[in-house]
Amino acid sequence: MKRGKSIIRNYMTMSYEFAGTRIQAGFLTPVDWELSVNLIVSGKKSKSKEEIEYKASVIYQKLYFWLDTNLSYITMVDVGNEDDLYLANLSSNIMLYCPGNPSDDLIVRLIHSKLSALAGVDMEIGEIKLKASDTSLQYTYDCPEHEYELPSTTTEYYTEGTCRDKDPWWLRDDGFCFEFVKPADSVETDEEIFAGIIDPMNEFERMISEMTDTHIGMVREPARIVQVEKWKPRKVE
């Protein structure tokens, strides 16, 4: 793997499989996806080997946590298609908001961008491969310059209402893959409207903090992937 003039010889690969539904022009297609993500650890000279390895372990778990929390039985929908969005809203499944047709060439870019936002500066998301059961193609994507050709604000792609956040979900370091939309003509503040919304990443951070060893001032290395009860979104009407 090449980054600039450097050739990366050592990196990790995370594999994840999930199932969901793709909505396209009124058609609902059940799909099984296979995802493969290359992860490049950014080792700073100011950090020890143990600190770098621990940080990489936590970020790996964070990425896996987001995948496992959101993508299981996901509904992929183009939010610019009013009829498809209506169909998606009839389901209680978590929706992955797409700024266009939810084909794999778009989905792989959205996932790459989201994982990059979650990973921060201590780990780089390398090449991603995505294979769906409803097509014979496998999509491979890499974006070292983070130029995804995606909308940079929610107002650019979501037109059915006003979103709580300015940044789209794929640019945010949070536990969501959709937007929270304000009710029409509401006079309440955002804090009042979304008071019951809890970021699932808060649970991840809580469980990681519980592993802290206060006696030596370091965090014990997580022994396994953090598992929590499936998060259920609350729809705001």
ABEGO torsion letter per residue (X at the ends): XBBEABBBABBBBBBBBBBBBBBBGGBBBBBBBBBBBBBBBBBBAABBAAAAAAAAAAAAAAAAAAAAAAABGBBBBBAABAAAAAAAAABABBBBBBAEBBBAAAAAAAAAAAAAAAAEAABBBBBBBBBBAABABBBBBBBAAGBAGBBABAAAABAAEBBABABBAAABBBABABBBBBBBGBABBAAAAAAABBBAAAAAAAAAAAABBAAAGBBBBBABBBBBBBBBBBBBX
